[in-house]
Amino acid sequence: MDDRTIRSLFERQPEKSVPDTEELAEGALTTEDQEKVRLAREVFAILVKTFKSFRIYQANNELLVRFQKDLEVKMQEFFQRFEDLELRVRTDTISLLGQPIYRPQDLNDNLAHDLFRDGLRRITFHTGLPPEELLGFLDVLKRTSDRTLEQDYDLITLFWEKDFKYITYHAVEELLPEGIDPKEVEQHAEEQIDRITTMNFYSEEDDSVYVEPEFGASVDEKRQDIFDNAAPSEETILKSQLVSTFHALETEEIRHIRREIESEKTEDLLLDVADTILEIIYTEHSFEDFEMLMGSLEQILAMYIALPDLDRAAETLKRLHFLAEGFRQTSAKATAVVEAIIDRSGTEERIAPLFSGLGSGSRISPTSLGNFLVHLGPSSIPLIGRTLSETTDNDMRKNLCDVLVLMGRRYFDKVMEALGEKNERDIRNKIYILTRIGDEKSVGFFRKLLQHQNAAIRQVVVSSLVHFYNPVTRDFLIQTLNDNDPAVRISVLKSLGQTKDLKVLEAILPLVREARFHERPLQEKRVFFSTLASLGGNPLCPSLGAILSRQSLKDKDKDDEVRICAAEALGQIGSPDAVKFLKEGLAIKRKAIAKTCEEQLHLIAERLKDVQ
Amino acid sequence: MSNNDIEFNPPGGFPHEPGMGEAKEDPQAIAQAMQRKKKVAFNRVVLESSTQLLSSVYQLIKTSQIHDLNNQAFRKPLEAFCQEINTLPGEDEFNTTFVEDNVYVNDTRLRTDITNFLSIRNLGKELQIRGIGGVAFRKGIAPDELKTFIQAFVKLDQKLDSPIEALRAQMEQLNIQHIGVESFRAMSEGETTLKKGDRSKMAMKTYFTAISSYKTIMKNIQHNKLDDARKAKKIVQNLVDLCSEEGVSFTGLATIKNFDEYTYNHSVNVCILSIAFGQKLGLSKKQLCDLGAAALFHDIGKVEISLDVLNKVGKFTDQEWAMMQSHPVLGVKALLRMKGFSESTIYRILVAFQHHIGLDGSGYPNRRSPKPIHFYTKIVSICDTFDAMTTARVYQKAMTPDEALRLMSKTVHKRYDPLLLKAFINTIGVYPVGTLVQLSSQEIAVVIETHQDSALMRHPKVKVAVNIHGQYLNPPRVVDLSERNADGSFKISIVKSLDPKDFRINIPHYVLGT
């Protein structure tokens, strides 16, 4: 229960900034009172200092904690010496015993002014004031001074809700709404009260007219019968009454009700409000009302983003997308309104705070952030792109990339534009994103990267290009078989091997036959032959058989490598023709080749066994 | 301690005490007020732990009758209780007084709710049968001293002429210095009437001011003046303060009906019933304020429906019925148009939209994807129906309160949360305040106060309005129907409820008048 003892029924008269008439010369006070005022000034000086820190810092800030402690100590000192601290609030001054203890010059940063403006006139801190109430008091001041109060709040309402036990106050307030005459209200109330207190029954002639009671006047004759019957038994009474079926609440029932009260979360309720608004929108015929309702939905969404409660913000956005989808066929005007709200919710101004504290220790999980961002409109893309470029957190990076992939499918050009290429990490992000978007407009970018100085990048690009496989990209890939880095060439071969495109076979078979093919590293040769095997299959066996059996007089070791690779390719094909050539290979004098043929035959036999 | 202290020391003061500008302040009055506040501040701290302390006293009495007094089951709570008393801040005493259904701690009335009401009531009974009206525990109390007191208390012969005197003698003999007992004294009718008269007047003033304010807010909304949310909140805060002071008897205000301005009266009545119900359920002050505001605005959509439709006597045309059914949607729109959006707005919107939707999904408006009904809506729906059923309209006769409850109980599973309806009946009683009843004595009376004890729900306090000869009594006579004969049977019972119109009885006069 608060201690708002005096509340005006009437409009508050504008308070004039008059000098404190009670202000006394300090000399008029006793020594004890002078000491009291001095200590109160000290208390208030620390209170103001603490309050300023409270406005700026987080609760666990060292400086703030220290100030709070100092304030508690100083207040205790006051309470011990003088008991309660009773203060008077003026337009710009807070005073004790007529002596100002707080009077800053600047009205824009004046606590007294804030308190006075909302109707507070006296405030008392009582002995025993616990730290949590002091903190609550600072919170009230902060919300009042920062003007962050919701529309239906003011300082006095906050005091009322806080329900302080050691802080009491005296306020004047305007309680009546605009457009009402306080005197009329008072008079009307008095008349009504008078009628109730003085008239106890109605006139027989007119229901609405009360008449003065007279002792002994009798009730209507028609109802006299009620007094003629004998009183019924207790049993009869019970049977006819609600009480016969009524029972007191059981403990478990009480617990059940308490659970229902306590399980409630405001955040969920806001989503229920959003759903309520949507229910109305579905049947709304007035465009003006539709816009107003949509405006409320936008407010709810903005609130979730500001909290930040991104899971619920995502839920709200999903509903908006669903709504836009529904309107797409019926009303372009309505669709535009919904889409504009979706887009506005992703503006830099609104979502930038979400990114400012990302990283370890952030209250925003990368998954929640991702799930939210993905539902935003194109206005959010530049900031997401920049954040991706800057983040060093791998989880976040992966999430943002995935977000941009999904957004890129809707807004490709925006995403393409937002992705930087400042460094290799940017480029890798871009490759990852564009590959997964799968838009052919990315090919130019990939082609350009095939010339990148870093082989690792070229290697990744090759793997990506295969996702856009067409005659043009095939040519890019085939050209890359001449890349100066074997790892890149191997990547190309592996990628091409997956295409099953005989044109690729036609392109790479001649390369194998080139004399300089021998110069390629063994690993690359292997991949070349493996690619040939997977693309050419059985029809390629004669060519491979020829390579296996052909003996070069030049570099026998290099020649052996090629022949071994041919044997392995035949083993990979595993057809009867391949077996035939391998069996012939068993007779080759070069031991390593014959041994490879034997191993391949063994592997083919094993595979056959598995199949059977 | 005098009863005056108890009654006229409301912690929040009277909510509608006229405001004092700076010029009007009387230094002496202010000094007194601040002195009073100081005491109140202490009391509020004590009140925090009071329900727990009183429950502990009752448990100690009960445990002492089962266990040996050296048993840990008795010893531990005994020590905890003493420690709690000895560390209470401020004053030296924890003083409990039982006056009728109310319990006061250090002169301040204790609010009970469904979770603590039973043990406190039982403690009151244990004291009362020994002729004790109050117990005071002082700082410095030791476990052994308390144990000795409880031993003497439990063994006290209740058949003695004055058990309390015998107990006092024993306490002196046993050197019990930190516990005091006070005689039981029922409040005299004169005292009750005098105090209730003042309180009622203040309550009615709050009520009529709330109606005027709400009416203006509704009109402002009609004219697109939309910045009254804060004022509306203050109306509700006043009603919450009033309810904290008055308890269930606060619902007596809802017996005031106004035929001409039904919507405004009804909204304030639903607000009052909801706050009283919410308080009984143990909601916090802030929750009560949110609930009350949601209840006040539940029919706000009706502001856009013409009175011709609202007060139509005959059957609605399809168009009119559609218009009536649109008021929840119109209500949401009106609330959304009011400036700002706060937590309170959430409840107002949900309640305005859902209050005609049954628990089974029946009712209106139609929804694409039904959602669970909010807790506050369940409360407001019950209070809304109850007030509507008990109010006469151009197209319907008012039901008596008990008839309304009976009818609501029949449709409970379809329309209302059964548990909450049960809790509602627990709150207002089976014969709610304002019910006109015929007594087994053949007299006709108005229920003016219900007992919180559910066992006495059928035996409220009444004012006899018409004697057995059919003659109106002026002034009416107060009778407590919980009074029993020597054999334990009730002296007078309620036979049935009656329609006040048949007897031309102006119910609020009896409930709220002196």
Interface residues (C-beta under 8 A of the other chain):
Chain A: M1 D2 D3 R4 T5 I6 R7 S8 L9 F10 R12 Q13 E15 D84 E86 R121 R122 T124 H126 T127 G128 E150 Q151 D152 Y153 D154 T157 W160 E161 D163 K165 Y166 I167 T168 H170 V172 E173 E174 L175 L176 P177 E178 G179 I180 E184 V185 H188 A189 Q192 I193 I196 T197 T198 M199 N200 F201 Y202 S203 E204 D207 S208 Y210 P213 E214 F215 G216 A217 S218 V219 D220 K222 R223 Q224 I226 F227 A231 P232 E234 I237 S240 Q241 L242 V243 T245 F246 H247 A248 L249 E253 I254 H256 I257 R258 E260 I261 E264 T266 L269 L270 D272 V273 D275 T276 I277 E279 I280 Y282 T283 D289 M292 L293 S296 Q299 I300 M303
Chain B: P11 G12 G13 P15 H16 E17 P18 G19 M20 G21 E22 I30 A33 M34 K37 K38 V40 A41 F42 R44 V45 E48 P89 G90 I114 T115 S200 K201 M204 K205 F208 T209 S212 S213 T216 I217 K219 N220 K225 D227 D228 A229 R230 K231 A232 K233 K234 I235 Q237 N238 D241 S244 I256 F259 L281 G282 L283 S284 K285 K286 Q287 C289 V329 V332 K333 L336 R337 M338 K339 G340 F341 S342 E343 S344 T345 I346 Y347 I349 L350 F353 P365 N366 R367 R368 S369 K371 H374 F375 D402 L405 R406 S409 L419 L420 K422 A423 I425 N426 V430 Q438 S440 S441 Q442 I444 S454 A455 M457 R458 A465 V466 I468 H469 G470 Q471 Y472 L473 N474 P476 S489 S493 I494 V495 K496 L498 K501 D502 F503 R504 I505 N506 P508 H509 Y510 L512 G513 T514
